[in-house]
Amino acid sequence: MTETLIKIEGLSKLFGKTPLKHIGLVDQGVSKDEILAKTGHTLGLKDINLDIKRGEIFVIMGLSGSGKSTLIRHFNRLIDPTRGKVIVEGEDIMTFDPKALRKFRQKKMSMVFQRFGLLPHYTVIENVAFGLKTQGVPKIERREKAAGWLKDVGLAGYEEQYPSQLSGGQQQRVGLARALCTDAEILLMDEAFSALDPLIRSEMQDQLIALQEKLKKTIVFITHDLDEALRIGDRIAILRDGELIQVGEPADILLHPADDYVESFVRDVNRARALTVDTVMKPAIHRISAETVGEALKEMRTSKQEYAYNINDEVYQGALALDQLEEVPHTAHDEPLSDDYYYDSDVSVEPSTVIEEVIPDTLDNLHPIPVIDEDGILKGELSRQSISEILSPINSDKEKEVHI
């Protein structure tokens, strides 16, 4: 099990002059609007508990005013909570004195802001190297390192330009390179791509995913866009009015929304584009182990299977249909099984394939399509019925009860 890197315990934030005096109203379940009306204090966060794993992209999302930006600013103590703990690698950063906190921010966490946050009078390479400069890294070393990160984000050759000479997408790439340049293990990204045009935003998402495959950083990413969350997040937390409503992997959020609020987010999502085969596939229970046509026929007739997957030495060989095998002349029953007898000799999918890409194949095949991993191991099967079920609209509990 991947270890927890960041742990949030009982985190609450009440904005106002005397938050401790009124924090008890939060415990009593008084609503955000009622607290504001009674006390003039604004509820930012209510008893947040989270575990963030090392090396994952953890997305926090919600509508405006949900508390997502307030929450991420607690991770590096840009905001201090009214109550609660922020524990990083076993240490509660609320106990850090100013010196320890400054070192923590310089070494452990970097942040990418929505509006880039670049220094206009610094060149691109000076902006990227700025964090290293504050750490006292020698100029030659920090410029060399900064140049390497600029190359990684596709901005080699722009070192001596100024931010005003760059497009919005290029400026955000500079911001990303600057955050990565310090080698901080944790990357905080607050609506980092929301100010970009849709095409550039999509490109930045692709770049972040590609970089993460190589770097394995722990990334906390804030967004109000569910499509973005589903695309880049390993897990997603959804907030409403400062309260944590649901945490789960993208498929969990999409297929099992915790309440009507979450369901309203996922209702219009293109599931075929958001889900992968491994979230939909069923266990492949029709398995045989045969070397000849006759052996396969005997096993399938005995178990009364209309189709079966042939497995030898734990490796998938191919899929067989009973009706097709029964048309093979008896004189050929001693022949070894080959692509001539497998009905899917050209059709199989990997678990990570997006469902949208395999819909034509599922429609063209009477029997389910085998799901095979990169080692040739059969992981499951994908049928027309599974695709149909997953793409159907979410039913309410009442609707489900009626059908039952």
C-alpha positions, 0 to 999 in steps of 0.5 A: 500500500502506498504510504500517506505523505500528507494527512489532514486531521479535523481541519476547520477554518472560520474567518472573522475576528473571534473564530475560536469563540464561534467554532462550536457552532460548526460542531453543532451543525449550524449551516454556513449561512446561519453562522454568517447571519448570527456571528458575521463569521464565514465558514471556510472549512468544516472538519476536513479529514484527508489522506494524500498518498505519496506520488499521486495526483490528488484533485480537490474540486468544487464550485466557487465558494466551496473551500477548495482554494482555502484548503490548499492554502493550509497545506503550506500555511499561507492560511492557518486553520482555526482548528486541526492539523496538517501533517506532512511525513509525520510532522504537524506543520502547525508546530513549525516556527517561522524558520522551520516553516520557511525551510519547509516551503523552500524545500518541500512544497512548490506552488503554481498559481492561476495567474502565473505569478511571474516576476515581470522584470526577471527573464524566463530563466531567472523566473525559473531559477528564482526558488533556487536563488532564495535557497542560496544555490550558486548562479551557474548551477541554478541557471543550468538546472533552470535551463533543463526544466525549461527544456522539459516543458517545451520552452528551450530557446526562451531563456532570455525572453520576458514574461510579457513576451510570452503567451498565457500558455507559455507563461504557465509553462514557466510557472510549472518549470519554476515549481519543479526546479526546486525539486520539491516533492509536493506540488500545489496547483491552484486552478493552474490551468483555468485561465488558459484557452481550452486547447492550451489547457488540454495541452498543459494537462497532457504535459502534466500527465507526461511529466508525472509519469517520469517525476512521480511527484505528489501533486495537489491540484485544485479545479472547478472542472470535473472533466479536468479532474477526471482526466488527471486525477488519481483520486478526487475530493469534492467540497461543498460549502467547506465540507468534504462530500466525497473522496474516491477514484475517478470511476468511483465518483462517476459511477457512485456519486455520494449525493445529489450534489455530486450527481449534478457534477457527473450527470453530463460527463461523457462517460465513454471518454472519461472511463477506462476498460478496467472500470467496466470489464467483467471477470472472464470466467469462461476459461479453458486450457486446450491444445487442439480443436477436439480438446477445446470442443470437449471442454466447451461442451462439458461446461456448456459454454458458448464461448471461452478463452483459451489459456496456456501457461497462464498466457492468453492464446485466443477466444473460441466460439462453440458454434464455430468449432462445431462446424470444423470437420471431425478430421480436423479435430486433432489440429492444434488451435491457431488463429484460424479457429480463434474468433478474436485473432485481431481483437483485444483491448488493454485495461487502460484503454478509454472506452470510447475507443473500443465501442466499435469493436464491442458492437462488431462482436457477438461475444465479449472482447477479451481484456489483455494486459501488456504481459499477455495475461487475461484480466477480464472481458468487455461486452456490449451489455457492460458498455450499455449499462455504463453509458446509461443515465444515472438513476435516482434511488427511487427509480432504482426501487421502481425497477426492482 
